[in-house]
Amino acid sequence: MMAGSPTTLNPAQRAALSITLMQLEQAVAETEDLLNGPQVGITYATDVDWSEATVQALRELCRATRSHIQELVDLFNLPVHRFDARRAVVAAMSLSWTNLEDAQPDKLRRYGDVDLTLRETLAPRLERLIDQVLALQQLASRGE
């Protein structure tokens, strides 16, 4: 490649562009997941209130966006970022453990007075969740 050609990037520029495109592709994937309809968990629900025409237009824009991402990846020979599922689960459970610890009754004081019965009702249930989160983390980290 000639210096100054449109396909010349220094290593820092290449990394920045590659990460930006990866994050965009992940955002497009999340958008496409939302287009598949409402998602309902135990603690959350996602409302999808677009018309069918808007859903189709969004799907087409997602496809076009992926196509443009592919063009840039090909043009600049950008790397594929690999994610280790083991590390992703271990990290997610670590964050979840921290958040659960912060939801303990003693820590909830930062939001105001804490009802003393929470030590009997909330704390043991949070401890069970923490045990499960730590078990998930441990199994994911050592699993075969």
C-alpha positions as YAML, in Angstrom:
chain: A
units: angstrom
residues:
- id: 1
  name: MET
  ca: [0.00, 0.00, 0.00]
- id: 2
  name: MET
  ca: [1.16, 3.50, -0.72]
- id: 3
  name: ALA
  ca: [1.40, 5.95, 2.14]
- id: 4
  name: GLY
  ca: [-1.60, 8.23, 2.11]
- id: 5
  name: SER
  ca: [-3.80, 5.80, 0.21]
- id: 6
  name: PRO
  ca: [-7.34, 5.39, 1.58]
- id: 7
  name: THR
  ca: [-6.45, 1.96, 2.99]
- id: 8
  name: THR
  ca: [-3.50, 3.15, 5.08]
- id: 9
  name: LEU
  ca: [-4.06, 3.32, 8.82]
- id: 10
  name: ASN
  ca: [-1.48, 3.36, 11.55]
- id: 11
  name: PRO
  ca: [-1.96, 0.69, 14.27]
- id: 12
  name: ALA
  ca: [-3.79, 3.03, 16.69]
- id: 13
  name: GLN
  ca: [-6.12, 4.27, 13.93]
- id: 14
  name: ARG
  ca: [-6.75, 0.68, 12.82]
- id: 15
  name: ALA
  ca: [-7.60, -0.38, 16.37]
- id: 16
  name: ALA
  ca: [-9.89, 2.62, 16.91]
- id: 17
  name: LEU
  ca: [-11.78, 2.01, 13.67]
- id: 18
  name: SER
  ca: [-12.02, -1.71, 14.32]
- id: 19
  name: ILE
  ca: [-13.44, -1.24, 17.83]
- id: 20
  name: THR
  ca: [-15.87, 1.43, 16.65]
- id: 21
  name: LEU
  ca: [-17.21, -0.87, 13.93]
- id: 22
  name: MET
  ca: [-17.44, -3.79, 16.37]
- id: 23
  name: GLN
  ca: [-19.50, -1.67, 18.77]
- id: 24
  name: LEU
  ca: [-21.74, -0.52, 15.93]
- id: 25
  name: GLU
  ca: [-22.25, -4.10, 14.77]
- id: 26
  name: GLN
  ca: [-23.17, -5.13, 18.32]
- id: 27
  name: ALA
  ca: [-25.67, -2.24, 18.53]
- id: 28
  name: VAL
  ca: [-27.19, -3.36, 15.22]
- id: 29
  name: ALA
  ca: [-27.47, -6.93, 16.55]
- id: 30
  name: GLU
  ca: [-29.25, -5.65, 19.66]
- id: 31
  name: THR
  ca: [-31.58, -3.61, 17.44]
- id: 32
  name: GLU
  ca: [-32.35, -6.70, 15.36]
- id: 33
  name: ASP
  ca: [-33.11, -8.66, 18.55]
- id: 34
  name: LEU
  ca: [-35.61, -5.97, 19.53]
- id: 35
  name: LEU
  ca: [-37.24, -6.18, 16.10]
- id: 36
  name: ASN
  ca: [-38.07, -9.83, 16.77]
- id: 37
  name: GLY
  ca: [-40.76, -8.68, 19.16]
- id: 38
  name: PRO
  ca: [-41.34, -7.97, 22.81]
- id: 39
  name: GLN
  ca: [-38.99, -9.59, 25.27]
- id: 40
  name: VAL
  ca: [-40.20, -10.46, 28.73]
- id: 41
  name: GLY
  ca: [-38.12, -11.58, 31.65]
- id: 42
  name: ILE
  ca: [-38.95, -11.81, 35.32]
- id: 43
  name: THR
  ca: [-37.75, -8.27, 36.10]
- id: 44
  name: TYR
  ca: [-38.09, -6.57, 32.73]
- id: 45
  name: ALA
  ca: [-40.27, -6.24, 29.66]
- id: 46
  name: THR
  ca: [-39.39, -4.61, 26.38]
- id: 47
  name: ASP
  ca: [-42.22, -2.95, 24.50]
- id: 48
  name: VAL
  ca: [-42.04, -2.90, 20.72]
- id: 49
  name: ASP
  ca: [-44.55, -0.43, 19.37]
- id: 50
  name: TRP
  ca: [-43.34, 0.21, 15.84]
- id: 51
  name: SER
  ca: [-45.60, -0.36, 12.87]
- id: 52
  name: GLU
  ca: [-44.78, -3.30, 10.61]
- id: 53
  name: ALA
  ca: [-43.59, -0.83, 7.96]
- id: 54
  name: THR
  ca: [-41.16, 0.74, 10.45]
- id: 55
  name: VAL
  ca: [-39.93, -2.70, 11.55]
- id: 56
  name: GLN
  ca: [-39.25, -3.61, 7.92]
- id: 57
  name: ALA
  ca: [-37.47, -0.30, 7.29]
- id: 58
  name: LEU
  ca: [-35.36, -0.82, 10.42]
- id: 59
  name: ARG
  ca: [-34.47, -4.35, 9.27]
- id: 60
  name: GLU
  ca: [-33.39, -3.00, 5.87]
- id: 61
  name: LEU
  ca: [-31.28, -0.28, 7.50]
- id: 62
  name: CYS
  ca: [-29.66, -2.88, 9.76]
- id: 63
  name: ARG
  ca: [-28.78, -5.00, 6.70]
- id: 64
  name: ALA
  ca: [-27.40, -1.95, 4.89]
- id: 65
  name: THR
  ca: [-25.39, -0.98, 7.96]
- id: 66
  name: ARG
  ca: [-23.91, -4.48, 8.21]
- id: 67
  name: SER
  ca: [-23.04, -4.30, 4.52]
- id: 68
  name: HIS
  ca: [-21.20, -1.00, 5.00]
- id: 69
  name: ILE
  ca: [-19.39, -2.40, 8.03]
- id: 70
  name: GLN
  ca: [-18.28, -5.35, 5.88]
- id: 71
  name: GLU
  ca: [-17.01, -2.96, 3.19]
- id: 72
  name: LEU
  ca: [-14.85, -1.13, 5.71]
- id: 73
  name: VAL
  ca: [-13.58, -4.36, 7.25]
- id: 74
  name: ASP
  ca: [-12.60, -5.61, 3.79]
- id: 75
  name: LEU
  ca: [-11.10, -2.30, 2.68]
- id: 76
  name: PHE
  ca: [-8.90, -1.93, 5.75]
- id: 77
  name: ASN
  ca: [-8.43, -5.66, 6.43]
- id: 78
  name: LEU
  ca: [-9.69, -5.22, 9.98]
- id: 79
  name: PRO
  ca: [-9.48, -8.08, 12.47]
- id: 80
  name: VAL
  ca: [-12.35, -10.06, 13.91]
- id: 81
  name: HIS
  ca: [-12.61, -9.50, 17.65]
- id: 82
  name: ARG
  ca: [-12.95, -12.82, 19.43]
- id: 83
  name: PHE
  ca: [-14.75, -13.08, 22.73]
- id: 84
  name: ASP
  ca: [-14.27, -15.96, 25.09]
- id: 85
  name: ALA
  ca: [-17.68, -17.03, 26.44]
- id: 86
  name: ARG
  ca: [-16.01, -18.25, 29.62]
- id: 87
  name: ARG
  ca: [-14.55, -14.82, 30.34]
- id: 88
  name: ALA
  ca: [-17.81, -13.08, 29.41]
- id: 89
  name: VAL
  ca: [-19.83, -15.18, 31.87]
- id: 90
  name: VAL
  ca: [-17.21, -14.87, 34.62]
- id: 91
  name: ALA
  ca: [-17.12, -11.07, 34.15]
- id: 92
  name: ALA
  ca: [-20.93, -10.77, 34.08]
- id: 93
  name: MET
  ca: [-21.26, -12.82, 37.25]
- id: 94
  name: SER
  ca: [-18.53, -10.79, 38.95]
- id: 95
  name: LEU
  ca: [-20.43, -7.59, 38.18]
- id: 96
  name: SER
  ca: [-23.68, -9.19, 39.31]
- id: 97
  name: TRP
  ca: [-22.09, -10.30, 42.60]
- id: 98
  name: THR
  ca: [-20.90, -6.73, 43.24]
- id: 99
  name: ASN
  ca: [-24.35, -5.32, 42.48]
- id: 100
  name: LEU
  ca: [-26.06, -7.87, 44.74]
- id: 101
  name: GLU
  ca: [-23.69, -7.01, 47.58]
- id: 102
  name: ASP
  ca: [-24.61, -3.34, 47.08]
- id: 103
  name: ALA
  ca: [-28.31, -4.24, 47.43]
- id: 104
  name: GLN
  ca: [-27.80, -5.67, 50.94]
- id: 105
  name: PRO
  ca: [-29.91, -3.96, 53.63]
- id: 106
  name: ASP
  ca: [-26.92, -2.28, 55.29]
- id: 107
  name: LYS
  ca: [-25.84, -0.78, 51.96]
- id: 108
  name: LEU
  ca: [-29.38, 0.40, 51.16]
- id: 109
  name: ARG
  ca: [-28.99, 2.96, 53.95]
- id: 110
  name: ARG
  ca: [-27.43, 5.30, 51.45]
- id: 111
  name: TYR
  ca: [-30.93, 5.67, 50.00]
- id: 112
  name: GLY
  ca: [-32.65, 6.32, 53.32]
- id: 113
  name: ASP
  ca: [-33.75, 4.58, 56.50]
- id: 114
  name: VAL
  ca: [-33.82, 0.79, 56.23]
- id: 115
  name: ASP
  ca: [-36.60, -1.26, 57.75]
- id: 116
  name: LEU
  ca: [-35.00, -3.68, 60.22]
- id: 117
  name: THR
  ca: [-37.07, -6.59, 58.91]
- id: 118
  name: LEU
  ca: [-35.11, -6.44, 55.64]
- id: 119
  name: ARG
  ca: [-32.29, -8.26, 57.41]
- id: 120
  name: GLU
  ca: [-34.68, -11.19, 57.77]
- id: 121
  name: THR
  ca: [-36.57, -10.95, 54.49]
- id: 122
  name: LEU
  ca: [-34.18, -9.49, 51.92]
- id: 123
  name: ALA
  ca: [-30.70, -10.40, 53.16]
- id: 124
  name: PRO
  ca: [-31.09, -14.21, 53.12]
- id: 125
  name: ARG
  ca: [-32.62, -14.13, 49.65]
- id: 126
  name: LEU
  ca: [-29.81, -11.94, 48.36]
- id: 127
  name: GLU
  ca: [-27.31, -14.36, 49.91]
- id: 128
  name: ARG
  ca: [-28.95, -17.23, 47.99]
- id: 129
  name: LEU
  ca: [-28.66, -15.24, 44.77]
- id: 130
  name: ILE
  ca: [-25.04, -14.41, 45.56]
- id: 131
  name: ASP
  ca: [-24.32, -18.11, 46.14]
- id: 132
  name: GLN
  ca: [-25.93, -18.93, 42.79]
- id: 133
  name: VAL
  ca: [-24.02, -16.18, 41.00]
- id: 134
  name: LEU
  ca: [-20.74, -17.39, 42.50]
- id: 135
  name: ALA
  ca: [-21.60, -20.97, 41.50]
- id: 136
  name: LEU
  ca: [-22.30, -19.82, 37.93]
- id: 137
  name: GLN
  ca: [-19.02, -17.95, 37.91]
- id: 138
  name: GLN
  ca: [-17.07, -20.90, 39.27]
- id: 139
  name: LEU
  ca: [-18.65, -23.42, 36.90]
- id: 140
  name: ALA
  ca: [-18.08, -21.17, 33.90]
- id: 141
  name: SER
  ca: [-14.46, -20.56, 34.81]
- id: 142
  name: ARG
  ca: [-13.57, -24.21, 35.34]
- id: 143
  name: GLY
  ca: [-16.07, -25.88, 32.99]
- id: 144
  name: GLU
  ca: [-14.82, -28.02, 30.15]
...
